[in-house]
Amino acid sequence: MSKQSNSSGQKGAATADTALVALYRQFANMVAPVWWFADEHIADLPMPASLNDWQCFTNRCDIAGQLRVAGFITELSDFDTSAALSAPKTVCYRVSKEKALVHYLINQALSALPLGGQLVLAGHKNDGLHNYAKKAAALVGASAEIKKHDGSAYIATLTKASQPTEKLPDSDYTQIQEIAQAPSLFSKPGVFGWQKQDRGSALLIGQLPRFLGASSNTPLTVADLGCGYGYITVMAAQQLPSATWLLTDNNATALLAARKNCDTYGLNAEVVLADCAAGLIGPVDVVLCNPPFHQGFAVSGSLTDRFLAAAHRLLANQGRALFVVNQFIPLERKALGLFSTSEVLVEYDGFKVVQLQK
Ligand SMILES: C[S@@+](CC[C@H](N)C(=O)[O-])C[C@H]1O[C@@H](n2cnc3c(N)ncnc32)[C@H](O)[C@@H]1O
């Protein structure tokens, strides 16, 4: 499971991302046109004021919404730089958690920048910032100037001196790939835990027979909230072959893979990009959900609340939900403000599966 997952066992209050703070402080000095690769971590801080001749790229619809409200021209896609309005003179990027994505975006930047153009990377030592900067510099005959900032943040500035003849290995970033067989599952870099079957989600699937057996009505409509590449839907569809599916996530990259999995299995499925299912209309009989507990780099209790509220809103009267969360999240207590009953079905391996009745 990736570091962003809700099985990392991390706890704690939200703290500002000092690497992002340091990057924002450089913004005014950057030579336009600027491309800004804005990953999910930017949710951690208030948005800076927009600047002329900047274009942002993000795969998260909520981040795109925030950037647009702040006035930034924003491309919402799987970091599709072919949609750029102009070639950049500067590219800035607070490095992501996932190496394949970081390598892909560095490759995109180094190929798009002109000679003399600058790549500005921000991060901490444990993000691998120094390593990324050195590898990127070697590709374009540059040396990385790395400066330390408040909060042990680092900014690396590279000036492109030659065209890159090689690329950093990006796990075939743009390709949807088969990551498992029997059952066959498709995913791609840029998706939560893209090469894995999430242990929490697997625990939820293991409880599905008991959950379904507790009601005499077979659900006809099922929503998968925070679907990622669609693991929960694919596995649950084996037990509910006649159901209609609604999959939703805020990550456009994830939905490419979720669509592929639904098509592979011939599911009657709608796949919708949305922030915590905002704008989606029910009712559905059942909600299945493995919610995130990180927003950017910060642990976010309010995200759990938002997913609970979305599940409640989408469910039909008498509808039921099955959630899996880290054991330390008091989901069953939080749910009682909305749902009539809430029951922990199993606790195992740091997770718990909770059944909710509207
Ligand atoms: C713990 S993962 C579960 C993924 C998937 N269900 C699985 O089993 O592999 C949580 C998912 O929630 C998504 N997510 C995070 N914040 C979200 C938001 N605000 N709205 C919708 N989805 C979100 C993430 O992109 C991620 O795919």
The ligand as a MOL file (V3000), in Angstrom:
LIG
                    3D

  0  0  0     0  0            999 V3000
M  V30 BEGIN CTAB
M  V30 COUNTS 27 29 0 0 0
M  V30 BEGIN ATOM
M  V30 1 C -7.9920 4.2050 0.5150 0
M  V30 2 S -8.1550 4.5830 -1.1980 0 CHG=1
M  V30 3 C -9.2390 3.2970 -1.7410 0
M  V30 4 C -9.1330 3.0520 -3.2130 0
M  V30 5 C -9.9120 1.8720 -3.7680 0
M  V30 6 N -11.2860 1.8310 -3.2900 0
M  V30 7 C -9.2140 0.5550 -3.5200 0
M  V30 8 O -9.7650 -0.2600 -2.8090 0
M  V30 9 O -8.1090 0.3500 -4.0470 0 CHG=-1
M  V30 10 C -9.1440 6.0350 -1.1590 0
M  V30 11 C -9.5180 6.6180 -2.5020 0
M  V30 12 O -10.2180 7.8380 -2.2460 0
M  V30 13 C -9.8700 8.7720 -3.2440 0
M  V30 14 N -10.1130 10.1250 -2.7190 0
M  V30 15 C -9.2980 10.8860 -1.9430 0
M  V30 16 N -9.8730 12.0670 -1.6810 0
M  V30 17 C -11.0620 12.0650 -2.3240 0
M  V30 18 C -12.1150 13.0170 -2.4630 0
M  V30 19 N -12.0430 14.2040 -1.8610 0
M  V30 20 N -13.1970 12.6800 -3.1940 0
M  V30 21 C -13.2630 11.4670 -3.8140 0
M  V30 22 N -12.2960 10.5280 -3.7260 0
M  V30 23 C -11.2140 10.8220 -2.9850 0
M  V30 24 C -8.4180 8.4900 -3.5560 0
M  V30 25 O -8.0730 8.9720 -4.8470 0
M  V30 26 C -8.3800 6.9610 -3.4450 0
M  V30 27 O -8.6220 6.3630 -4.6970 0
M  V30 END ATOM
M  V30 BEGIN BOND
M  V30 1 1 1 2
M  V30 2 1 2 3
M  V30 3 1 2 10
M  V30 4 1 3 4
M  V30 5 1 4 5
M  V30 6 1 5 6
M  V30 7 1 5 7
M  V30 8 2 7 8
M  V30 9 1 7 9
M  V30 10 1 10 11
M  V30 11 1 11 12
M  V30 12 1 11 26
M  V30 13 1 12 13
M  V30 14 1 13 14
M  V30 15 1 13 24
M  V30 16 1 14 15
M  V30 17 1 14 23
M  V30 18 2 15 16
M  V30 19 1 16 17
M  V30 20 1 17 18
M  V30 21 2 17 23
M  V30 22 1 18 19
M  V30 23 2 18 20
M  V30 24 1 20 21
M  V30 25 2 21 22
M  V30 26 1 22 23
M  V30 27 1 24 25
M  V30 28 1 24 26
M  V30 29 1 26 27
M  V30 END BOND
M  V30 END CTAB
M  END
